[in-house]
Amino acid sequence: RILGIERVGIKDNFFELGGNSIVALRVWSTIMREFDIELEVIDLLKFPNIQMLSEMMDNKMNNS
């Protein structure tokens, strides 16, 4: 929705799809609000696709 793309695959790279630092801040804010989880903005750089980011978030939530 934020990127304006109808369909994004779980292995699609956020930045290759047109994401940039400003859009990353919007995604970061949305994720923290929707999932009630604390993330660093740098996490979006380290984990640039849905699969990688969701695995990191699962680990973080299970270790809390």
N, CA, C and O atoms as a Tripos MOL2 file, in Angstrom:
@<TRIPOS>MOLECULE
protein
  256   255    64     0     0
PROTEIN
NO_CHARGES

@<TRIPOS>ATOM
      1 N           0.8270   -1.1900    0.0000 N.3       1 ARG1
      2 CA          0.0000    0.0000    0.0000 C.3       1 ARG1
      3 C           0.8740    1.2570    0.0000 C.2       1 ARG1
      4 O           0.6170    2.1800   -0.7730 O.2       1 ARG1
      5 N           1.8820    1.3070    0.8370 N.am      2 ILE2
      6 CA          2.7300    2.4940    0.9380 C.3       2 ILE2
      7 C           3.5320    2.7250   -0.3370 C.2       2 ILE2
      8 O           3.7350    3.8680   -0.7480 O.2       2 ILE2
      9 N           3.9890    1.6400   -0.9640 N.am      3 LEU3
     10 CA          4.7510    1.7650   -2.2060 C.3       3 LEU3
     11 C           3.8610    1.9810   -3.4290 C.2       3 LEU3
     12 O           4.3530    2.3220   -4.5050 O.2       3 LEU3
     13 N           2.5600    1.7830   -3.2670 N.am      4 GLY4
     14 CA          1.6470    1.9310   -4.3860 C.3       4 GLY4
     15 C           1.7250    0.7710   -5.3630 C.2       4 GLY4
     16 O           1.4280    0.9210   -6.5490 O.2       4 GLY4
     17 N           2.1260   -0.3850   -4.8550 N.am      5 ILE5
     18 CA          2.2500   -1.5860   -5.6740 C.3       5 ILE5
     19 C           1.1390   -2.5490   -5.2660 C.2       5 ILE5
     20 O           0.9090   -2.7770   -4.0790 O.2       5 ILE5
     21 N           0.4600   -3.1030   -6.2490 N.am      6 GLU6
     22 CA         -0.6790   -3.9710   -5.9710 C.3       6 GLU6
     23 C          -0.2700   -5.2580   -5.2560 C.2       6 GLU6
     24 O          -0.9280   -5.6800   -4.3060 O.2       6 GLU6
     25 N           0.8140   -5.8770   -5.7130 N.am      7 ARG7
     26 CA          1.2020   -7.1650   -5.1460 C.3       7 ARG7
     27 C           2.7100   -7.1870   -4.9140 C.2       7 ARG7
     28 O           3.4970   -6.8940   -5.8140 O.2       7 ARG7
     29 N           3.0960   -7.5390   -3.6890 N.am      8 VAL8
     30 CA          4.5140   -7.6370   -3.3270 C.3       8 VAL8
     31 C           4.7570   -9.0420   -2.8080 C.2       8 VAL8
     32 O           4.0400   -9.5150   -1.9260 O.2       8 VAL8
     33 N           5.7670   -9.7130   -3.3520 N.am      9 GLY9
     34 CA          6.1270  -11.0470   -2.8910 C.3       9 GLY9
     35 C           6.9590  -10.9790   -1.6220 C.2       9 GLY9
     36 O           7.5960   -9.9630   -1.3460 O.2       9 GLY9
     37 N           6.9550  -12.0530   -0.8520 N.am     10 ILE10
     38 CA          7.6610  -12.0510    0.4280 C.3      10 ILE10
     39 C           9.1700  -11.9510    0.2710 C.2      10 ILE10
     40 O           9.8650  -11.5960    1.2230 O.2      10 ILE10
     41 N           9.6880  -12.2570   -0.9090 N.am     11 LYS11
     42 CA         11.1280  -12.1610   -1.1400 C.3      11 LYS11
     43 C          11.5150  -10.9420   -1.9710 C.2      11 LYS11
     44 O          12.6880  -10.7660   -2.3000 O.2      11 LYS11
     45 N          10.5420  -10.0980   -2.3140 N.am     12 ASP12
     46 CA         10.8350   -8.8810   -3.0710 C.3      12 ASP12
     47 C          11.5550   -7.8800   -2.1710 C.2      12 ASP12
     48 O          11.1580   -7.6590   -1.0270 O.2      12 ASP12
     49 N          12.6140   -7.2800   -2.7000 N.am     13 ASN13
     50 CA         13.4080   -6.3130   -1.9530 C.3      13 ASN13
     51 C          12.7000   -4.9530   -1.9510 C.2      13 ASN13
     52 O          12.3580   -4.4090   -3.0010 O.2      13 ASN13
     53 N          12.4950   -4.4350   -0.7730 N.am     14 PHE14
     54 CA         11.8050   -3.1580   -0.5660 C.3      14 PHE14
     55 C          12.4320   -2.0430   -1.4000 C.2      14 PHE14
     56 O          11.7180   -1.2640   -2.0340 O.2      14 PHE14
     57 N          13.7540   -1.9640   -1.4030 N.am     15 PHE15
     58 CA         14.4310   -0.8750   -2.0820 C.3      15 PHE15
     59 C          14.4420   -1.0630   -3.6000 C.2      15 PHE15
     60 O          14.4250   -0.0860   -4.3490 O.2      15 PHE15
     61 N          14.4700   -2.3060   -4.0450 N.am     16 GLU16
     62 CA         14.3900   -2.5760   -5.4820 C.3      16 GLU16
     63 C          12.9950   -2.2800   -6.0310 C.2      16 GLU16
     64 O          12.8310   -2.0590   -7.2310 O.2      16 GLU16
     65 N          11.9980   -2.2760   -5.1570 N.am     17 LEU17
     66 CA         10.6250   -1.9550   -5.5620 C.3      17 LEU17
     67 C          10.3510   -0.4540   -5.5580 C.2      17 LEU17
     68 O           9.2370   -0.0180   -5.8490 O.2      17 LEU17
     69 N          11.3630    0.3240   -5.2290 N.am     18 GLY18
     70 CA         11.2030    1.7680   -5.2350 C.3      18 GLY18
     71 C          11.1820    2.4110   -3.8650 C.2      18 GLY18
     72 O          10.9940    3.6220   -3.7520 O.2      18 GLY18
     73 N          11.3730    1.6140   -2.8180 N.am     19 GLY19
     74 CA         11.4230    2.1640   -1.4730 C.3      19 GLY19
     75 C          12.6530    3.0350   -1.2920 C.2      19 GLY19
     76 O          13.6910    2.7960   -1.9100 O.2      19 GLY19
     77 N          12.5330    4.0390   -0.4470 N.am     20 ASN20
     78 CA         13.6660    4.9010   -0.1200 C.3      20 ASN20
     79 C          13.5980    5.2260    1.3650 C.2      20 ASN20
     80 O          12.7390    4.7060    2.0760 O.2      20 ASN20
     81 N          14.4940    6.0800    1.8340 N.am     21 SER21
     82 CA         14.5680    6.3350    3.2730 C.3      21 SER21
     83 C          13.2950    6.9730    3.8220 C.2      21 SER21
     84 O          12.8890    6.6600    4.9410 O.2      21 SER21
     85 N          12.6690    7.8450    3.0730 N.am     22 ILE22
     86 CA         11.4250    8.4840    3.5320 C.3      22 ILE22
     87 C          10.3010    7.4560    3.6170 C.2      22 ILE22
     88 O           9.5610    7.4200    4.6000 O.2      22 ILE22
     89 N          10.1770    6.6380    2.6120 N.am     23 VAL23
     90 CA          9.1500    5.5950    2.6010 C.3      23 VAL23
     91 C           9.4420    4.5750    3.7030 C.2      23 VAL23
     92 O           8.5190    4.0680    4.3390 O.2      23 VAL23
     93 N          10.7260    4.2730    3.9290 N.am     24 ALA24
     94 CA         11.1060    3.3320    4.9880 C.3      24 ALA24
     95 C          10.6270    3.8240    6.3540 C.2      24 ALA24
     96 O          10.1970    3.0250    7.1860 O.2      24 ALA24
     97 N          10.6990    5.1250    6.5840 N.am     25 LEU25
     98 CA         10.2050    5.6760    7.8480 C.3      25 LEU25
     99 C           8.7030    5.4640    7.9990 C.2      25 LEU25
    100 O           8.2230    5.1780    9.0950 O.2      25 LEU25
    101 N           7.9720    5.5990    6.9190 N.am     26 ARG26
    102 CA          6.5230    5.3490    6.9630 C.3      26 ARG26
    103 C           6.2330    3.8740    7.2430 C.2      26 ARG26
    104 O           5.3480    3.5500    8.0340 O.2      26 ARG26
    105 N           6.9850    2.9840    6.5880 N.am     27 VAL27
    106 CA          6.8190    1.5410    6.8070 C.3      27 VAL27
    107 C           7.1670    1.2030    8.2550 C.2      27 VAL27
    108 O           6.4250    0.4810    8.9220 O.2      27 VAL27
    109 N           8.2820    1.7170    8.7350 N.am     28 TRP28
    110 CA          8.7450    1.4720   10.1070 C.3      28 TRP28
    111 C           7.6670    1.8960   11.1100 C.2      28 TRP28
    112 O           7.3380    1.1450   12.0280 O.2      28 TRP28
    113 N           7.1290    3.0870   10.9300 N.am     29 SER29
    114 CA          6.1000    3.5910   11.8320 C.3      29 SER29
    115 C           4.8470    2.7130   11.7890 C.2      29 SER29
    116 O           4.2560    2.4130   12.8260 O.2      29 SER29
    117 N           4.4540    2.3120   10.6010 N.am     30 THR30
    118 CA          3.2620    1.4690   10.4330 C.3      30 THR30
    119 C           3.4580    0.1080   11.0900 C.2      30 THR30
    120 O           2.5610   -0.3850   11.7740 O.2      30 THR30
    121 N           4.6090   -0.4950   10.8890 N.am     31 ILE31
    122 CA          4.8870   -1.8120   11.4800 C.3      31 ILE31
    123 C           4.8400   -1.7260   12.9970 C.2      31 ILE31
    124 O           4.2230   -2.5690   13.6480 O.2      31 ILE31
    125 N           5.4870   -0.7140   13.5650 N.am     32 MET32
    126 CA          5.5100   -0.5970   15.0330 C.3      32 MET32
    127 C           4.1010   -0.4040   15.5930 C.2      32 MET32
    128 O           3.7540   -0.9680   16.6300 O.2      32 MET32
    129 N           3.3030    0.3910   14.9040 N.am     33 ARG33
    130 CA          1.9320    0.6570   15.3670 C.3      33 ARG33
    131 C           1.0470   -0.5800   15.2150 C.2      33 ARG33
    132 O           0.3300   -0.9500   16.1450 O.2      33 ARG33
    133 N           1.0950   -1.2130   14.0550 N.am     34 GLU34
    134 CA          0.2170   -2.3470   13.7720 C.3      34 GLU34
    135 C           0.5660   -3.6030   14.5680 C.2      34 GLU34
    136 O          -0.3210   -4.3610   14.9610 O.2      34 GLU34
    137 N           1.8560   -3.8180   14.8030 N.am     35 PHE35
    138 CA          2.2920   -5.0410   15.4730 C.3      35 PHE35
    139 C           2.7050   -4.8130   16.9270 C.2      35 PHE35
    140 O           3.0710   -5.7590   17.6250 O.2      35 PHE35
    141 N           2.6480   -3.5700   17.3790 N.am     36 ASP36
    142 CA          3.0240   -3.2310   18.7490 C.3      36 ASP36
    143 C           4.3920   -3.8260   19.0960 C.2      36 ASP36
    144 O           4.5410   -4.5520   20.0790 O.2      36 ASP36
    145 N           5.3790   -3.5000   18.2670 N.am     37 ILE37
    146 CA          6.7360   -4.0140   18.4310 C.3      37 ILE37
    147 C           7.7160   -2.8560   18.2510 C.2      37 ILE37
    148 O           7.4850   -1.9500   17.4510 O.2      37 ILE37
    149 N           8.8040   -2.9010   19.0010 N.am     38 GLU38
    150 CA          9.8550   -1.8950   18.8660 C.3      38 GLU38
    151 C          10.8680   -2.3630   17.8370 C.2      38 GLU38
    152 O          11.4640   -3.4310   17.9810 O.2      38 GLU38
    153 N          11.0580   -1.5690   16.8100 N.am     39 LEU39
    154 CA         12.0520   -1.8490   15.7800 C.3      39 LEU39
    155 C          12.9450   -0.6370   15.6120 C.2      39 LEU39
    156 O          12.5500    0.4890   15.9130 O.2      39 LEU39
    157 N          14.1390   -0.8780   15.1350 N.am     40 GLU40
    158 CA         15.0320    0.1990   14.7480 C.3      40 GLU40
    159 C          14.8240    0.4330   13.2530 C.2      40 GLU40
    160 O          14.5270   -0.5130   12.5240 O.2      40 GLU40
    161 N          14.9680    1.6440   12.7910 N.am     41 VAL41
    162 CA         14.8390    1.9220   11.3630 C.3      41 VAL41
    163 C          15.8540    1.0990   10.5790 C.2      41 VAL41
    164 O          15.5640    0.6520    9.4690 O.2      41 VAL41
    165 N          17.0350    0.8950   11.1450 N.am     42 ILE42
    166 CA         18.0830    0.1260   10.4760 C.3      42 ILE42
    167 C          17.6390   -1.3080   10.1880 C.2      42 ILE42
    168 O          18.1730   -1.9470    9.2810 O.2      42 ILE42
    169 N          16.6670   -1.8210   10.9510 N.am     43 ASP43
    170 CA         16.1570   -3.1760   10.7130 C.3      43 ASP43
    171 C          15.6050   -3.3190    9.2960 C.2      43 ASP43
    172 O          15.6930   -4.3930    8.7020 O.2      43 ASP43
    173 N          15.0410   -2.2500    8.7550 N.am     44 LEU44
    174 CA         14.5120   -2.3090    7.3910 C.3      44 LEU44
    175 C          15.6340   -2.4350    6.3630 C.2      44 LEU44
    176 O          15.4250   -2.9820    5.2790 O.2      44 LEU44
    177 N          16.8110   -1.9370    6.6950 N.am     45 LEU45
    178 CA         17.9690   -2.0980    5.8130 C.3      45 LEU45
    179 C          18.5580   -3.4950    5.9470 C.2      45 LEU45
    180 O          18.9660   -4.1090    4.9610 O.2      45 LEU45
    181 N          18.5970   -3.9820    7.1680 N.am     46 LYS46
    182 CA         19.1550   -5.3160    7.4180 C.3      46 LYS46
    183 C          18.2550   -6.4260    6.8860 C.2      46 LYS46
    184 O          18.7400   -7.4680    6.4470 O.2      46 LYS46
    185 N          16.9590   -6.2010    6.9280 N.am     47 PHE47
    186 CA         15.9650   -7.2060    6.5390 C.3      47 PHE47
    187 C          15.0360   -6.5980    5.4870 C.2      47 PHE47
    188 O          13.9070   -6.2310    5.8110 O.2      47 PHE47
    189 N          15.4950   -6.4840    4.2200 N.am     48 PRO48
    190 CA         14.7710   -5.6980    3.2260 C.3      48 PRO48
    191 C          13.6080   -6.3960    2.5240 C.2      48 PRO48
    192 O          13.0300   -5.8370    1.5920 O.2      48 PRO48
    193 N          13.2540   -7.6120    2.9560 N.am     49 ASN49
    194 CA         12.0620   -8.2190    2.3560 C.3      49 ASN49
    195 C          11.1470   -8.7370    3.4570 C.2      49 ASN49
    196 O          11.5580   -8.8640    4.6110 O.2      49 ASN49
    197 N           9.9270   -9.0300    3.0980 N.am     50 ILE50
    198 CA          8.9120   -9.4250    4.0770 C.3      50 ILE50
    199 C           9.3120  -10.6940    4.8230 C.2      50 ILE50
    200 O           9.1190  -10.7830    6.0360 O.2      50 ILE50
    201 N           9.8590  -11.6620    4.1240 N.am     51 GLN51
    202 CA         10.2400  -12.9150    4.7660 C.3      51 GLN51
    203 C          11.2940  -12.6870    5.8400 C.2      51 GLN51
    204 O          11.1460  -13.1640    6.9650 O.2      51 GLN51
    205 N          12.3470  -11.9680    5.5060 N.am     52 MET52
    206 CA         13.4270  -11.7230    6.4600 C.3      52 MET52
    207 C          12.9480  -10.8740    7.6360 C.2      52 MET52
    208 O          13.2810  -11.1550    8.7870 O.2      52 MET52
    209 N          12.1740   -9.8500    7.3440 N.am     53 LEU53
    210 CA         11.6900   -8.9630    8.3960 C.3      53 LEU53
    211 C          10.7280   -9.6910    9.3280 C.2      53 LEU53
    212 O          10.7860   -9.5010   10.5420 O.2      53 LEU53
    213 N           9.8560  -10.5090    8.7860 N.am     54 SER54
    214 CA          8.8960  -11.2250    9.6370 C.3      54 SER54
    215 C           9.5930  -12.2600   10.5170 C.2      54 SER54
    216 O           9.1840  -12.4670   11.6590 O.2      54 SER54
    217 N          10.6300  -12.9080   10.0100 N.am     55 GLU55
    218 CA         11.3890  -13.8610   10.8270 C.3      55 GLU55
    219 C          12.0740  -13.1430   11.9830 C.2      55 GLU55
    220 O          12.0700  -13.6410   13.1090 O.2      55 GLU55
    221 N          12.6630  -11.9770   11.7180 N.am     56 MET56
    222 CA         13.2940  -11.1930   12.7740 C.3      56 MET56
    223 C          12.2680  -10.7400   13.8070 C.2      56 MET56
    224 O          12.5220  -10.7920   15.0100 O.2      56 MET56
    225 N          11.0990  -10.2930   13.3230 N.am     57 MET57
    226 CA         10.0570   -9.8430   14.2350 C.3      57 MET57
    227 C           9.5420  -11.0110   15.0840 C.2      57 MET57
    228 O           9.3070  -10.8360   16.2800 O.2      57 MET57
    229 N           9.3660  -12.1830   14.4990 N.am     58 ASP58
    230 CA          8.9530  -13.3720   15.2630 C.3      58 ASP58
    231 C           9.9530  -13.6670   16.3670 C.2      58 ASP58
    232 O           9.5750  -13.8990   17.5150 O.2      58 ASP58
    233 N          11.2280  -13.6570   16.0130 N.am     59 ASN59
    234 CA         12.2670  -13.9180   17.0210 C.3      59 ASN59
    235 C          12.2400  -12.8930   18.1330 C.2      59 ASN59
    236 O          12.3570  -13.2430   19.3080 O.2      59 ASN59
    237 N          12.0860  -11.6350   17.7770 N.am     60 LYS60
    238 CA         12.0570  -10.5640   18.7680 C.3      60 LYS60
    239 C          10.8430  -10.7020   19.6830 C.2      60 LYS60
    240 O          10.9480  -10.5170   20.8960 O.2      60 LYS60
    241 N           9.6910  -11.0300   19.0950 N.am     61 MET61
    242 CA          8.4680  -11.1490   19.8980 C.3      61 MET61
    243 C           8.5130  -12.3920   20.7960 C.2      61 MET61
    244 O           7.9960  -12.3640   21.9130 O.2      61 MET61
    245 N           9.1210  -13.4690   20.3220 N.am     62 ASN62
    246 CA          9.2120  -14.6900   21.1200 C.3      62 ASN62
    247 C          10.2350  -14.5920   22.2370 C.2      62 ASN62
    248 O          10.1560  -15.3350   23.2150 O.2      62 ASN62
    249 N          11.1960  -13.6850   22.1060 N.am     63 ASN63
    250 CA         12.2260  -13.5200   23.1220 C.3      63 ASN63
    251 C          11.9110  -12.4030   24.0950 C.2      63 ASN63
    252 O          12.7240  -12.0890   24.9640 O.2      63 ASN63
    253 N          10.7410  -11.7990   23.9610 N.am     64 SER64
    254 CA         10.3700  -10.6900   24.8670 C.3      64 SER64
    255 C           9.7300  -11.1920   26.1240 C.2      64 SER64
    256 O           9.3600  -10.3970   26.9880 O.2      64 SER64
@<TRIPOS>BOND
     1     1     2 1
     2     2     3 1
     3     3     4 2
     4     3     5 am
     5     5     6 1
     6     6     7 1
     7     7     8 2
     8     7     9 am
     9     9    10 1
    10    10    11 1
    11    11    12 2
    12    11    13 am
    13    13    14 1
    14    14    15 1
    15    15    16 2
    16    15    17 am
    17    17    18 1
    18    18    19 1
    19    19    20 2
    20    19    21 am
    21    21    22 1
    22    22    23 1
    23    23    24 2
    24    23    25 am
    25    25    26 1
    26    26    27 1
    27    27    28 2
    28    27    29 am
    29    29    30 1
    30    30    31 1
    31    31    32 2
    32    31    33 am
    33    33    34 1
    34    34    35 1
    35    35    36 2
    36    35    37 am
    37    37    38 1
    38    38    39 1
    39    39    40 2
    40    39    41 am
    41    41    42 1
    42    42    43 1
    43    43    44 2
    44    43    45 am
    45    45    46 1
    46    46    47 1
    47    47    48 2
    48    47    49 am
    49    49    50 1
    50    50    51 1
    51    51    52 2
    52    51    53 am
    53    53    54 1
    54    54    55 1
    55    55    56 2
    56    55    57 am
    57    57    58 1
    58    58    59 1
    59    59    60 2
    60    59    61 am
    61    61    62 1
    62    62    63 1
    63    63    64 2
    64    63    65 am
    65    65    66 1
    66    66    67 1
    67    67    68 2
    68    67    69 am
    69    69    70 1
    70    70    71 1
    71    71    72 2
    72    71    73 am
    73    73    74 1
    74    74    75 1
    75    75    76 2
    76    75    77 am
    77    77    78 1
    78    78    79 1
    79    79    80 2
    80    79    81 am
    81    81    82 1
    82    82    83 1
    83    83    84 2
    84    83    85 am
    85    85    86 1
    86    86    87 1
    87    87    88 2
    88    87    89 am
    89    89    90 1
    90    90    91 1
    91    91    92 2
    92    91    93 am
    93    93    94 1
    94    94    95 1
    95    95    96 2
    96    95    97 am
    97    97    98 1
    98    98    99 1
    99    99   100 2
   100    99   101 am
   101   101   102 1
   102   102   103 1
   103   103   104 2
   104   103   105 am
   105   105   106 1
   106   106   107 1
   107   107   108 2
   108   107   109 am
   109   109   110 1
   110   110   111 1
   111   111   112 2
   112   111   113 am
   113   113   114 1
   114   114   115 1
   115   115   116 2
   116   115   117 am
   117   117   118 1
   118   118   119 1
   119   119   120 2
   120   119   121 am
   121   121   122 1
   122   122   123 1
   123   123   124 2
   124   123   125 am
   125   125   126 1
   126   126   127 1
   127   127   128 2
   128   127   129 am
   129   129   130 1
   130   130   131 1
   131   131   132 2
   132   131   133 am
   133   133   134 1
   134   134   135 1
   135   135   136 2
   136   135   137 am
   137   137   138 1
   138   138   139 1
   139   139   140 2
   140   139   141 am
   141   141   142 1
   142   142   143 1
   143   143   144 2
   144   143   145 am
   145   145   146 1
   146   146   147 1
   147   147   148 2
   148   147   149 am
   149   149   150 1
   150   150   151 1
   151   151   152 2
   152   151   153 am
   153   153   154 1
   154   154   155 1
   155   155   156 2
   156   155   157 am
   157   157   158 1
   158   158   159 1
   159   159   160 2
   160   159   161 am
   161   161   162 1
   162   162   163 1
   163   163   164 2
   164   163   165 am
   165   165   166 1
   166   166   167 1
   167   167   168 2
   168   167   169 am
   169   169   170 1
   170   170   171 1
   171   171   172 2
   172   171   173 am
   173   173   174 1
   174   174   175 1
   175   175   176 2
   176   175   177 am
   177   177   178 1
   178   178   179 1
   179   179   180 2
   180   179   181 am
   181   181   182 1
   182   182   183 1
   183   183   184 2
   184   183   185 am
   185   185   186 1
   186   186   187 1
   187   187   188 2
   188   187   189 am
   189   189   190 1
   190   190   191 1
   191   191   192 2
   192   191   193 am
   193   193   194 1
   194   194   195 1
   195   195   196 2
   196   195   197 am
   197   197   198 1
   198   198   199 1
   199   199   200 2
   200   199   201 am
   201   201   202 1
   202   202   203 1
   203   203   204 2
   204   203   205 am
   205   205   206 1
   206   206   207 1
   207   207   208 2
   208   207   209 am
   209   209   210 1
   210   210   211 1
   211   211   212 2
   212   211   213 am
   213   213   214 1
   214   214   215 1
   215   215   216 2
   216   215   217 am
   217   217   218 1
   218   218   219 1
   219   219   220 2
   220   219   221 am
   221   221   222 1
   222   222   223 1
   223   223   224 2
   224   223   225 am
   225   225   226 1
   226   226   227 1
   227   227   228 2
   228   227   229 am
   229   229   230 1
   230   230   231 1
   231   231   232 2
   232   231   233 am
   233   233   234 1
   234   234   235 1
   235   235   236 2
   236   235   237 am
   237   237   238 1
   238   238   239 1
   239   239   240 2
   240   239   241 am
   241   241   242 1
   242   242   243 1
   243   243   244 2
   244   243   245 am
   245   245   246 1
   246   246   247 1
   247   247   248 2
   248   247   249 am
   249   249   250 1
   250   250   251 1
   251   251   252 2
   252   251   253 am
   253   253   254 1
   254   254   255 1
   255   255   256 2
@<TRIPOS>SUBSTRUCTURE
     1 ARG1         2 RESIDUE 1 A ARG
     2 ILE2         6 RESIDUE 1 A ILE
     3 LEU3        10 RESIDUE 1 A LEU
     4 GLY4        14 RESIDUE 1 A GLY
     5 ILE5        18 RESIDUE 1 A ILE
     6 GLU6        22 RESIDUE 1 A GLU
     7 ARG7        26 RESIDUE 1 A ARG
     8 VAL8        30 RESIDUE 1 A VAL
     9 GLY9        34 RESIDUE 1 A GLY
    10 ILE10       38 RESIDUE 1 A ILE
    11 LYS11       42 RESIDUE 1 A LYS
    12 ASP12       46 RESIDUE 1 A ASP
    13 ASN13       50 RESIDUE 1 A ASN
    14 PHE14       54 RESIDUE 1 A PHE
    15 PHE15       58 RESIDUE 1 A PHE
    16 GLU16       62 RESIDUE 1 A GLU
    17 LEU17       66 RESIDUE 1 A LEU
    18 GLY18       70 RESIDUE 1 A GLY
    19 GLY19       74 RESIDUE 1 A GLY
    20 ASN20       78 RESIDUE 1 A ASN
    21 SER21       82 RESIDUE 1 A SER
    22 ILE22       86 RESIDUE 1 A ILE
    23 VAL23       90 RESIDUE 1 A VAL
    24 ALA24       94 RESIDUE 1 A ALA
    25 LEU25       98 RESIDUE 1 A LEU
    26 ARG26      102 RESIDUE 1 A ARG
    27 VAL27      106 RESIDUE 1 A VAL
    28 TRP28      110 RESIDUE 1 A TRP
    29 SER29      114 RESIDUE 1 A SER
    30 THR30      118 RESIDUE 1 A THR
    31 ILE31      122 RESIDUE 1 A ILE
    32 MET32      126 RESIDUE 1 A MET
    33 ARG33      130 RESIDUE 1 A ARG
    34 GLU34      134 RESIDUE 1 A GLU
    35 PHE35      138 RESIDUE 1 A PHE
    36 ASP36      142 RESIDUE 1 A ASP
    37 ILE37      146 RESIDUE 1 A ILE
    38 GLU38      150 RESIDUE 1 A GLU
    39 LEU39      154 RESIDUE 1 A LEU
    40 GLU40      158 RESIDUE 1 A GLU
    41 VAL41      162 RESIDUE 1 A VAL
    42 ILE42      166 RESIDUE 1 A ILE
    43 ASP43      170 RESIDUE 1 A ASP
    44 LEU44      174 RESIDUE 1 A LEU
    45 LEU45      178 RESIDUE 1 A LEU
    46 LYS46      182 RESIDUE 1 A LYS
    47 PHE47      186 RESIDUE 1 A PHE
    48 PRO48      190 RESIDUE 1 A PRO
    49 ASN49      194 RESIDUE 1 A ASN
    50 ILE50      198 RESIDUE 1 A ILE
    51 GLN51      202 RESIDUE 1 A GLN
    52 MET52      206 RESIDUE 1 A MET
    53 LEU53      210 RESIDUE 1 A LEU
    54 SER54      214 RESIDUE 1 A SER
    55 GLU55      218 RESIDUE 1 A GLU
    56 MET56      222 RESIDUE 1 A MET
    57 MET57      226 RESIDUE 1 A MET
    58 ASP58      230 RESIDUE 1 A ASP
    59 ASN59      234 RESIDUE 1 A ASN
    60 LYS60      238 RESIDUE 1 A LYS
    61 MET61      242 RESIDUE 1 A MET
    62 ASN62      246 RESIDUE 1 A ASN
    63 ASN63      250 RESIDUE 1 A ASN
    64 SER64      254 RESIDUE 1 A SER
